[in-house]
Amino acid sequence: MNIFAVNWFIKGLRGNSVTFALLFASFLVGLSLSHYVKVVLEKLGVHWLYVMILPVVFFTWLAKREDRIIPDESKRKLWARGLIAGSILLAVLISWIRK
């Protein structure tokens, strides 16, 4: 199990971060958002070292500015918990369909 995913789950479940809940949800359903950021940076010709570091910086920066993007704390908690619950249900549904 990825230790980062556990951390994202905890932050999202507490309702502290919609960004980390989104990262957890994407990890759980097999869609890597950081991979797509990496692909965009590679196509722009960014050096490989920055391609590895910039997604972390971007998501950290985004998480710190969530209160400006979504000012209502109760909405942030609802969205974060909804993302986590929805991704878990989607993962279970996908698993059930594949059987």
N, C-alpha and C positions, 0 to 999 in steps of 0.2 A: 504494500500500500504506500502510496506517495505521501510523505509527511506534509508536503505543502497542501495537498487536498484535504487532509484532516484539519489543518489550520484554517483553510478557507471555509470549511464546513462549520467550524466553531464560530468564526467571526460572522458568518452569514446567519447562523442559527440564533445567535444572540441579537441579531438585528443591527449589528454595528456597521456592516458594510454590504451594500448592494453589489459593489464591484467584486468582492471576494465571493459572494454568493453566486454571482454570474460565472466566475472562474470555476467554482466547484461544480456548478450545474453543467458547464461545458465539458469539464473533465469527466464527469459521471456518464454523460451520454456519448462521449468519444469525439467531441468536437473541440479542438485545441485553438482557442482564440489567440494565444501567444504565437502559435505556429503561423497564423495568417498575418500577424504583425511582422513576424520574421520574414515571410515571403515578400511582403510589400517593401520592407527595408532592403532586402537583397536585390529586388528589381530596381530599386532606386540607386543601387550601386554603393550602398553603405558598407564600410569595412566589416569583416566578419566578427571582430571583437565587439563592435557596437551593436551588431545584429543580435548578439547574445545578451548584452546588457540592457539595451533600450526597452525591450518589452517589460522587464522588471521595473525599470524607472517609470515607464508610462503608467502601468497599473497601480503602482504606489502613489504616483501623483494624482491619478484619477480618484483613488480611494480617499485621499486627503481632502479633495474638493467636492465630495459628494454632498456635503451640507449646503453648498452653494447651488448645486445642480438640482437637488431634491430637498428644499428647505424644511419640509414637514417631517419631523422625526418619526411620527407614527406611520406615515406612508413608506418611509425607508424601511422600517421594520417589517411592514406588511409585504413589501416587494421582495426583501431579502428572504424572508421565511417562505413566501410563495414560490420563489425560484428554487429553493432547496426542496420543498415538498413536491413541486411539479417535476423536477428533474429525477427525484427518487421514483415517483410514480411512472414517469416515462421510461426509466431504466428497467423497472420491473415489467412494464408492458412490453418493451422490446424483447426482454428475456423470455417472457411467456409466449410471444409470437414466434420466436425462433425455435421453440421446442416442437 
